[in-house]
Amino acid sequence: MLREFEADKEAALEAIGITAEGFSKKLTPVDTGTLRNSISHAVHKDDVYIGTNQPYAVFVEYGTGIYASDGNGRKSPWGYYDRDGKYHVTRGQKPHHMLKKAATEHTEEYKRILNGKFK
């Protein structure tokens, strides 16, 4: 009985991870697709994690400059050259919260998945 429970729990957590990963990918802005394609999930004990190994994901998730979620972004404009050599001035990028929203805005769906595995 305990083995069945553990197997059902593992299956439910895996299903939740796959679902959360999908929600996150739908919310991820796309330029090259690298960030969206890097989003994955992992199950560890009783927890499900979603994330990415892309170092710039933190800037997409939390924003930059005057738009930074924590308010600690740079306050003055700055410039950069794009891939084509064109110069741009920016005050930052608005946050997208693709991971946070996937984790927090779909709890009812995750409860349904969990309950469905244990009926």
Phi and psi restraints in degrees (value plus and minus 20) as a CYANA .aco file:
   2 LEU   PHI     -85.1   -45.1
   2 LEU   PSI     -58.6   -18.6
   3 ARG   PHI     -83.0   -43.0
   3 ARG   PSI     -60.9   -20.9
   4 GLU   PHI     -84.2   -44.2
   4 GLU   PSI     -63.6   -23.6
   5 PHE   PHI     -79.3   -39.3
   5 PHE   PSI     -67.4   -27.4
   6 GLU   PHI     -82.9   -42.9
   6 GLU   PSI     -60.2   -20.2
   7 ALA   PHI     -85.2   -45.2
   7 ALA   PSI     -62.8   -22.8
   8 ASP   PHI     -85.4   -45.4
   8 ASP   PSI     -60.0   -20.0
   9 LYS   PHI     -82.9   -42.9
   9 LYS   PSI     -66.3   -26.3
  10 GLU   PHI     -80.6   -40.6
  10 GLU   PSI     -62.7   -22.7
  11 ALA   PHI     -84.8   -44.8
  11 ALA   PSI     -60.9   -20.9
  12 ALA   PHI     -85.6   -45.6
  12 ALA   PSI     -64.8   -24.8
  13 LEU   PHI     -85.0   -45.0
  13 LEU   PSI     -58.4   -18.4
  14 GLU   PHI     -84.1   -44.1
  14 GLU   PSI     -62.9   -22.9
  15 ALA   PHI     -83.7   -43.7
  15 ALA   PSI     -59.8   -19.8
  16 ILE   PHI     -83.8   -43.8
  16 ILE   PSI     -62.5   -22.5
  17 GLY   PHI     -81.4   -41.4
  17 GLY   PSI     -64.7   -24.7
  18 ILE   PHI     -82.6   -42.6
  18 ILE   PSI     -62.6   -22.6
  19 THR   PHI     -85.3   -45.3
  19 THR   PSI     -65.9   -25.9
  20 ALA   PHI     -83.5   -43.5
  20 ALA   PSI     -59.6   -19.6
  21 GLU   PHI     -80.0   -40.0
  21 GLU   PSI     -63.5   -23.5
  22 GLY   PHI     -83.0   -43.0
  22 GLY   PSI     -64.8   -24.8
  23 PHE   PHI     -79.6   -39.6
  23 PHE   PSI     -64.2   -24.2
  24 SER   PHI     -83.5   -43.5
  24 SER   PSI     -62.9   -22.9
  25 LYS   PHI     -84.2   -44.2
  25 LYS   PSI     -55.3   -15.3
  26 LYS   PHI     -85.6   -45.6
  26 LYS   PSI     -49.4    -9.4
  27 LEU   PHI    -108.9   -68.9
  27 LEU   PSI     -30.2     9.8
  28 THR   PHI    -100.1   -60.1
  28 THR   PSI     105.5   145.5
  29 PRO   PHI     -86.4   -46.4
  29 PRO   PSI     129.0   169.0
  30 VAL   PHI    -141.2  -101.2
  30 VAL   PSI     107.1   147.1
  31 ASP   PHI    -133.6   -93.6
  31 ASP   PSI     -88.7   -48.7
  32 THR   PHI    -120.4   -80.4
  32 THR   PSI     -37.3     2.7
  33 GLY   PHI      72.7   112.7
  33 GLY   PSI     -25.8    14.2
  34 THR   PHI     -81.5   -41.5
  34 THR   PSI     -67.0   -27.0
  35 LEU   PHI     -83.4   -43.4
  35 LEU   PSI     -70.6   -30.6
  36 ARG   PHI     -78.1   -38.1
  36 ARG   PSI     -64.1   -24.1
  37 ASN   PHI     -89.9   -49.9
  37 ASN   PSI     -38.8     1.2
  38 SER   PHI    -106.6   -66.6
  38 SER   PSI     -31.1     8.9
  39 ILE   PHI     -90.3   -50.3
  39 ILE   PSI     111.0   151.0
  40 SER   PHI    -164.4  -124.4
  40 SER   PSI     160.0   200.0
  41 HIS   PHI    -154.5  -114.5
  41 HIS   PSI     142.2   182.2
  42 ALA   PHI    -166.3  -126.3
  42 ALA   PSI     123.8   163.8
  43 VAL   PHI    -129.0   -89.0
  43 VAL   PSI     109.2   149.2
  44 HIS   PHI    -157.2  -117.2
  44 HIS   PSI      92.7   132.7
  45 LYS   PHI      36.6    76.6
  45 LYS   PSI    -133.8   -93.8
  46 ASP   PHI    -123.4   -83.4
  46 ASP   PSI      -2.6    37.4
  47 ASP   PHI    -142.0  -102.0
  47 ASP   PSI     131.4   171.4
  48 VAL   PHI    -139.9   -99.9
  48 VAL   PSI     112.6   152.6
  49 TYR   PHI    -139.7   -99.7
  49 TYR   PSI     119.6   159.6
  50 ILE   PHI    -141.3  -101.3
  50 ILE   PSI     125.0   165.0
  51 GLY   PHI    -196.8  -156.8
  51 GLY   PSI    -188.6  -148.6
  52 THR   PHI    -167.4  -127.4
  52 THR   PSI     136.1   176.1
  53 ASN   PHI    -118.6   -78.6
  53 ASN   PSI     -13.1    26.9
  54 GLN   PHI    -101.0   -61.0
  54 GLN   PSI     101.6   141.6
  55 PRO   PHI     -83.1   -43.1
  55 PRO   PSI     -47.1    -7.1
  56 TYR   PHI    -103.6   -63.6
  56 TYR   PSI     -23.8    16.2
  57 ALA   PHI     -79.0   -39.0
  57 ALA   PSI     -53.2   -13.2
  58 VAL   PHI     -81.1   -41.1
  58 VAL   PSI     -54.3   -14.3
  59 PHE   PHI     -94.0   -54.0
  59 PHE   PSI     -52.2   -12.2
  60 VAL   PHI     -93.8   -53.8
  60 VAL   PSI     -64.0   -24.0
  61 GLU   PHI     -83.5   -43.5
  61 GLU   PSI     -68.6   -28.6
  62 TYR   PHI    -124.5   -84.5
  62 TYR   PSI     -25.3    14.7
  63 GLY   PHI      60.0   100.0
  63 GLY   PSI     152.7   192.7
  64 THR   PHI    -157.4  -117.4
  64 THR   PSI     148.3   188.3
  65 GLY   PHI      37.7    77.7
  65 GLY   PSI    -159.0  -119.0
  66 ILE   PHI     -86.4   -46.4
  66 ILE   PSI     -34.3     5.7
  67 TYR   PHI    -115.7   -75.7
  67 TYR   PSI     -23.6    16.4
  68 ALA   PHI     -74.5   -34.5
  68 ALA   PSI     112.2   152.2
  69 SER   PHI     -75.3   -35.3
  69 SER   PSI     -59.0   -19.0
  70 ASP   PHI    -105.4   -65.4
  70 ASP   PSI     -22.2    17.8
  71 GLY   PHI      58.3    98.3
  71 GLY   PSI     -17.6    22.4
  72 ASN   PHI    -117.8   -77.8
  72 ASN   PSI      -7.0    33.0
  73 GLY   PHI     -93.2   -53.2
  73 GLY   PSI     146.7   186.7
  74 ARG   PHI     -81.3   -41.3
  74 ARG   PSI     116.6   156.6
  75 LYS   PHI    -113.9   -73.9
  75 LYS   PSI     -38.5     1.5
  76 SER   PHI    -123.9   -83.9
  76 SER   PSI     132.4   172.4
  77 PRO   PHI     -86.7   -46.7
  77 PRO   PSI     138.8   178.8
  78 TRP   PHI    -164.6  -124.6
  78 TRP   PSI     144.1   184.1
  79 GLY   PHI    -139.2   -99.2
  79 GLY   PSI     141.0   181.0
  80 TYR   PHI    -177.3  -137.3
  80 TYR   PSI     139.7   179.7
  81 TYR   PHI    -121.7   -81.7
  81 TYR   PSI     113.8   153.8
  82 ASP   PHI    -101.6   -61.6
  82 ASP   PSI    -196.7  -156.7
  83 ARG   PHI     -80.5   -40.5
  83 ARG   PSI     -47.2    -7.2
  84 ASP   PHI    -112.0   -72.0
  84 ASP   PSI     -15.9    24.1
  85 GLY   PHI      65.9   105.9
  85 GLY   PSI     -13.9    26.1
  86 LYS   PHI    -102.2   -62.2
  86 LYS   PSI     116.9   156.9
  87 TYR   PHI    -108.5   -68.5
  87 TYR   PSI     115.7   155.7
  88 HIS   PHI    -149.1  -109.1
  88 HIS   PSI     128.9   168.9
  89 VAL   PHI    -133.8   -93.8
  89 VAL   PSI     117.3   157.3
  90 THR   PHI    -158.5  -118.5
  90 THR   PSI     138.7   178.7
  91 ARG   PHI    -131.6   -91.6
  91 ARG   PSI     -17.0    23.0
  92 GLY   PHI     110.7   150.7
  92 GLY   PSI    -194.9  -154.9
  93 GLN   PHI    -146.8  -106.8
  93 GLN   PSI     115.2   155.2
  94 LYS   PHI     -88.0   -48.0
  94 LYS   PSI     128.1   168.1
  95 PRO   PHI     -91.2   -51.2
  95 PRO   PSI     130.8   170.8
  96 HIS   PHI    -129.8   -89.8
  96 HIS   PSI     -43.2    -3.2
  97 HIS   PHI      28.1    68.1
  97 HIS   PSI      21.1    61.1
  98 MET   PHI     -86.4   -46.4
  98 MET   PSI     -53.3   -13.3
  99 LEU   PHI    -100.4   -60.4
  99 LEU   PSI     -65.1   -25.1
 100 LYS   PHI     -80.8   -40.8
 100 LYS   PSI     -66.5   -26.5
 101 LYS   PHI     -85.1   -45.1
 101 LYS   PSI     -59.6   -19.6
 102 ALA   PHI     -82.1   -42.1
 102 ALA   PSI     -55.8   -15.8
 103 ALA   PHI     -98.5   -58.5
 103 ALA   PSI     -54.3   -14.3
 104 THR   PHI    -127.8   -87.8
 104 THR   PSI     -40.9    -0.9
 105 GLU   PHI    -117.4   -77.4
 105 GLU   PSI     -13.9    26.1
 106 HIS   PHI    -150.4  -110.4
 106 HIS   PSI      10.0    50.0
 107 THR   PHI     -82.5   -42.5
 107 THR   PSI     -54.0   -14.0
 108 GLU   PHI     -84.3   -44.3
 108 GLU   PSI     -59.8   -19.8
 109 GLU   PHI     -83.3   -43.3
 109 GLU   PSI     -61.9   -21.9
 110 TYR   PHI     -86.5   -46.5
 110 TYR   PSI     -56.7   -16.7
 111 LYS   PHI     -84.2   -44.2
 111 LYS   PSI     -61.2   -21.2
 112 ARG   PHI     -81.1   -41.1
 112 ARG   PSI     -61.9   -21.9
 113 ILE   PHI     -82.6   -42.6
 113 ILE   PSI     -67.0   -27.0
 114 LEU   PHI     -82.1   -42.1
 114 LEU   PSI     -68.0   -28.0
 115 ASN   PHI     -84.0   -44.0
 115 ASN   PSI     -55.5   -15.5
 116 GLY   PHI     -84.6   -44.6
 116 GLY   PSI     -51.9   -11.9
 117 LYS   PHI     -96.9   -56.9
 117 LYS   PSI     -40.6    -0.6
 118 PHE   PHI    -131.4   -91.4
 118 PHE   PSI      -7.4    32.6
